[in-house]
Amino acid sequence: MEILLTLHSWTRWLIVVIGVIAFVKFLIGWLRKSSFQPMDRGLMSGFVGLLDLQFLLGLILFIWGWLDVGLVRFQAEHAFTMILAVALAHMSRRWRDADDTTKFRSYALIILGVFILVFAGIAVLPQGW
């Protein structure tokens, strides 16, 4: 369980780094009305994929902890908030056929929303960041 918790902890920083890079890239693309490139799609897919990996690790930890010590309120609140964050990230598929400016805007706003939810979800944990 300690290995999973360590992986879950390290993955969050990878998500932060990729998310910040993607947010800045999409914000610049939106403001400059740039052309949406395959790398941009890959950046968003990578961000969502890392969130999916983090969700899977968190789900295993949640179930394992639930079976071991029972349901703890802050863990349930954390899990629920993170599920919302992952669901929001997957909303990016809605704009895959949109024009380039709309994609950049939507992806930037999605990442911002995901970060807000992640921050709220981590804030409920006793150990925080």
N, C-alpha and C positions, 0 to 999 in steps of 0.2 A: 504494500500500500504506500510505503514511503517513496518508492520509485515513481509510482503514478502521481503522487502529490508533487514531487519535484518536477516531473515532466509538465504537469498542469501549470506549475508556477513559471517555468521557463518559457512555455509556449505563449503565455500572456505578453511577455516582453517582445517576442517576435511579432505578435499581432499588433502591438503598439507601434513598432518600427514600420512594418509594412503599411499599417493603417495611416500613419502620419505621411509617409511617402505618397501613398495613393491619394489622400485628401489634398495635399499640396498640388500634386500633378493634375487632379481633376478640377480643383479650384482655378488653377492657371489656365487649363484648357477651356473652362467655362468662360472666364473673363476675356480671354483672347480669341474666343470662338474658333479654337483650333480644330483640326481634323482628328477624329477618333481613330486611333491606330490599334492594330492587333495586340501590341504590348499593353495598351490601356485595358483591354478586355482581360488579358492575362493577369494584370495587376489586381483587378477587382475579383477575378476568379480565385487568385491566390489568397486574397484577404478573406473571402467567404470560405474557402477550403480550410484555412487555418482556424477560423471560427468553428467550423464543423469538427475539426480534430479536437479543439479545446472543449467543445460540447460533449464529444464522446468520452474524453478523459474525465470530465466533470460528472457525467452521468454514471460512469463506473464507480467513481469515488462516492457519489451520492448514494447509490444502491448499496455499495459495500458498507458505508457508514450507517445507513439505515438498518441493515441487517445486523450490524455489530452493536450499535448503541441506541438505535431507534431514531425517530424523526426529531430533528432539532430545528426550531423555528428559523433561526438565521440561515441555516443551510437551505431550507425550503424557499425562503425569500430570495436568496442568492440564485438558486436554481431557476425559479420562475422568472426573475429579471433577465437572466442570461438566455433563457429560452426565447424571450421577447427580442433580445438583441440579435440572436441567430435568425429568427424569423424575419426581422427587419432587413438584415443583410441579404437574405434570399429574395427580397422584393426587387433587387436589382434586375432580376430576369424580366421583370415587367417592361423595362425600357430597352431591351436588347435590340429592338427594331426601330427605336426612335432616332430622330436626327442627332447629330453629334453634340450640339450645344445642350440639348435636353439630357443626353446621356451623361455628359460631364456634370451638369447641375445636379441631376438626380443621384448620381453616384457619390458626389461630394456630400450632399445632404444626408444620404443614407449612412455614410461613414460617420458623419457628425452625430447622427442619432444613435448609432451603435455605440459610439464612445460615451455618450451621455448615459445610456442604459448600462453599459459596462461599469462606468464610474459609480452609478447608483447601486449596482449589484455587488460591487466590491465594498462599498461603504457599509453595508450591513454586516460584513464579516468582522468578528472581534479583532483579528490581526490586521485587517485592512490590506494595504498594498505591501 
